[in-house]
Amino acid sequence: MLKSHPNGAVQLSRAEAAVVALLTRGLSNGEIARAQGKSLGTIKNQLSSAYRKLGVRSRTRLMAVFEGVGSLHLAFLRPAGRRW
């Protein structure tokens, strides 16, 4: 399921975590791109990287993993380089 590091946190970049958060709110790739002021290609790349790190292969699977977690408490998706 989720791939995590020894400390239990999945290491996503800030950009990846932000894109995943918007995706879990139901935004399309295009809507995410507009909200972030980035190109569609950049969003697709960030999502692909996040999927790999989270151990999922699709948007549908990512949504299924986080279904029912509410606001997801994205806290466990600690951005790389941040200490909490």
C-alpha positions as CSV (number, residue, x, y, z in Angstrom):
1,M,0.0,0.0,0.0
2,L,1.8,3.2,1.1
3,K,5.5,3.3,0.9
4,S,7.0,5.0,3.9
5,H,10.4,5.8,5.4
6,P,11.6,4.4,8.7
7,N,10.2,7.3,10.6
8,G,6.7,6.5,9.1
9,A,6.4,9.6,6.9
10,V,6.0,9.4,3.2
11,Q,8.5,11.8,1.7
12,L,6.7,14.0,-0.8
13,S,8.0,17.4,-1.9
14,R,6.0,20.4,-1.0
15,A,4.7,20.6,-4.5
16,E,3.7,16.9,-4.7
17,A,1.9,17.2,-1.3
18,A,0.0,20.3,-2.5
19,V,-1.0,18.6,-5.7
20,V,-2.1,15.4,-3.9
21,A,-4.1,17.5,-1.5
22,L,-5.9,19.3,-4.3
23,L,-6.5,15.9,-6.1
24,T,-8.1,14.5,-3.0
25,R,-10.5,17.4,-3.1
26,G,-11.7,16.3,-6.5
27,L,-9.9,18.8,-8.7
28,S,-9.0,17.8,-12.2
29,N,-5.4,18.1,-13.4
30,G,-6.3,21.3,-15.3
31,E,-8.0,22.8,-12.3
32,I,-4.9,21.9,-10.2
33,A,-2.6,23.5,-12.8
34,R,-4.7,26.7,-12.8
35,A,-4.8,26.8,-9.0
36,Q,-1.1,26.4,-8.7
37,G,-0.2,28.6,-11.6
38,K,1.8,25.8,-13.3
39,S,1.6,24.0,-16.6
40,L,-0.5,20.8,-17.0
41,G,2.7,18.9,-17.8
42,T,4.3,20.0,-14.5
43,I,1.2,18.8,-12.6
44,K,1.2,15.4,-14.4
45,N,4.9,15.0,-13.5
46,Q,4.3,15.8,-9.9
47,L,1.4,13.4,-9.7
48,S,3.4,10.7,-11.3
49,S,6.1,11.2,-8.8
50,A,3.7,11.2,-5.9
51,Y,2.0,8.0,-7.2
52,R,5.3,6.3,-7.3
53,K,6.3,7.4,-3.8
54,L,2.8,6.4,-2.4
55,G,2.9,3.1,-4.2
56,V,-0.2,3.6,-6.3
57,R,-0.6,3.5,-10.1
58,S,-3.5,5.7,-10.7
59,R,-5.6,8.7,-9.6
60,T,-8.4,6.3,-8.8
61,R,-6.2,4.2,-6.6
62,L,-4.9,7.2,-4.8
63,M,-8.4,8.4,-4.1
64,A,-9.4,4.9,-2.8
65,V,-6.4,4.9,-0.5
66,F,-7.5,8.3,1.0
67,E,-11.3,7.7,0.9
68,G,-12.8,8.1,4.2
69,V,-9.8,9.8,5.8
70,G,-11.6,13.1,5.7
71,S,-9.2,16.0,5.3
72,L,-6.7,13.2,5.0
73,H,-4.7,14.6,7.8
74,L,-2.0,15.1,5.1
75,A,0.3,15.5,8.1
76,F,1.8,12.1,7.4
77,L,2.7,13.3,3.9
78,R,5.6,15.3,5.4
79,P,7.3,17.4,2.7
80,A,10.9,16.4,2.2
81,G,13.3,18.5,4.2
82,R,10.8,19.4,6.9
83,R,11.2,18.3,10.4
84,W,8.1,18.1,12.7
